[in-house]
Amino acid sequence: MTSERTAAFHRINLLADRIGMDLEEFRFLAEQATGKRALVAMNDGQLEALEKHLRDFDTKGAAA
């Protein structure tokens, strides 16, 4: 696994933790954003889409 991919996994995990998602919520959101439930099955573009989706979710949640 490349260091960029490892860094993406780390950022995504930190975002999910900050948002306070449990595993099932996270998997549901990941599947909505990318069509895949497992991070390791996602390509780089899908990881980027999931990270963006989580950032948007985090921003909207903070504004509410």
TIKEKE-955199 format. One record per residue (C-alpha): residue number from 1; residue in three letters; x, y, z. Coordinates in nm, 2 decimals. Layout:
BEGIN
+-----+-----+--------+--------+--------+
|   k |   r |     xx |     yy |     zz |
+-----+-----+--------+--------+--------+
| NUM | Ala |      X |      Y |      Z |
...
+-----+-----+--------+--------+--------+
This chain:
BEGIN
+-----+-----+--------+--------+--------+
|   k |   r |     xx |     yy |     zz |
+-----+-----+--------+--------+--------+
|   1 | Met |   0.00 |   0.00 |   0.00 |
|   2 | Thr |   0.13 |   0.34 |  -0.09 |
|   3 | Ser |   0.20 |   0.61 |   0.17 |
|   4 | Glu |  -0.07 |   0.83 |   0.00 |
|   5 | Arg |  -0.32 |   0.55 |   0.04 |
|   6 | Thr |  -0.23 |   0.49 |   0.40 |
|   7 | Ala |  -0.26 |   0.87 |   0.46 |
|   8 | Ala |  -0.61 |   0.87 |   0.30 |
|   9 | Phe |  -0.72 |   0.58 |   0.53 |
|  10 | His |  -0.59 |   0.77 |   0.83 |
|  11 | Arg |  -0.77 |   1.09 |   0.73 |
|  12 | Ile |  -1.09 |   0.91 |   0.67 |
|  13 | Asn |  -1.07 |   0.73 |   1.00 |
|  14 | Leu |  -1.00 |   1.05 |   1.19 |
|  15 | Leu |  -1.30 |   1.22 |   1.02 |
|  16 | Ala |  -1.53 |   0.93 |   1.11 |
|  17 | Asp |  -1.41 |   0.94 |   1.47 |
|  18 | Arg |  -1.46 |   1.32 |   1.49 |
|  19 | Ile |  -1.81 |   1.29 |   1.35 |
|  20 | Gly |  -1.88 |   1.02 |   1.61 |
|  21 | Met |  -2.00 |   0.75 |   1.36 |
|  22 | Asp |  -2.02 |   0.39 |   1.46 |
|  23 | Leu |  -1.91 |   0.12 |   1.22 |
|  24 | Glu |  -2.25 |   0.06 |   1.06 |
|  25 | Glu |  -2.32 |   0.43 |   1.01 |
|  26 | Phe |  -1.97 |   0.47 |   0.85 |
|  27 | Arg |  -2.02 |   0.17 |   0.62 |
|  28 | Phe |  -2.36 |   0.30 |   0.51 |
|  29 | Leu |  -2.22 |   0.64 |   0.43 |
|  30 | Ala |  -1.92 |   0.49 |   0.26 |
|  31 | Glu |  -2.15 |   0.28 |   0.04 |
|  32 | Gln |  -2.36 |   0.58 |  -0.05 |
|  33 | Ala |  -2.05 |   0.78 |  -0.14 |
|  34 | Thr |  -1.86 |   0.52 |  -0.33 |
|  35 | Gly |  -2.07 |   0.21 |  -0.39 |
|  36 | Lys |  -1.83 |   0.00 |  -0.17 |
|  37 | Arg |  -1.84 |  -0.08 |   0.20 |
|  38 | Ala |  -1.48 |  -0.17 |   0.26 |
|  39 | Leu |  -1.20 |   0.09 |   0.25 |
|  40 | Val |  -0.95 |  -0.16 |   0.11 |
|  41 | Ala |  -1.18 |  -0.23 |  -0.19 |
|  42 | Met |  -1.19 |   0.14 |  -0.29 |
|  43 | Asn |  -0.97 |   0.28 |  -0.55 |
|  44 | Asp |  -0.80 |   0.62 |  -0.50 |
|  45 | Gly |  -1.08 |   0.82 |  -0.66 |
|  46 | Gln |  -1.34 |   0.65 |  -0.44 |
|  47 | Leu |  -1.13 |   0.72 |  -0.13 |
|  48 | Glu |  -1.11 |   1.09 |  -0.23 |
|  49 | Ala |  -1.49 |   1.09 |  -0.28 |
|  50 | Leu |  -1.55 |   0.93 |   0.06 |
|  51 | Glu |  -1.32 |   1.18 |   0.23 |
|  52 | Lys |  -1.50 |   1.47 |   0.06 |
|  53 | His |  -1.84 |   1.32 |   0.16 |
|  54 | Leu |  -1.73 |   1.29 |   0.52 |
|  55 | Arg |  -1.59 |   1.65 |   0.53 |
|  56 | Asp |  -1.92 |   1.77 |   0.39 |
|  57 | Phe |  -2.11 |   1.57 |   0.64 |
|  58 | Asp |  -1.89 |   1.71 |   0.92 |
|  59 | Thr |  -1.93 |   2.07 |   0.80 |
|  60 | Lys |  -2.31 |   2.03 |   0.78 |
|  61 | Gly |  -2.33 |   1.87 |   1.12 |
|  62 | Ala |  -2.12 |   2.14 |   1.28 |
|  63 | Ala |  -2.35 |   2.41 |   1.13 |
|  64 | Ala |  -2.67 |   2.24 |   1.26 |
+-----+-----+--------+--------+--------+
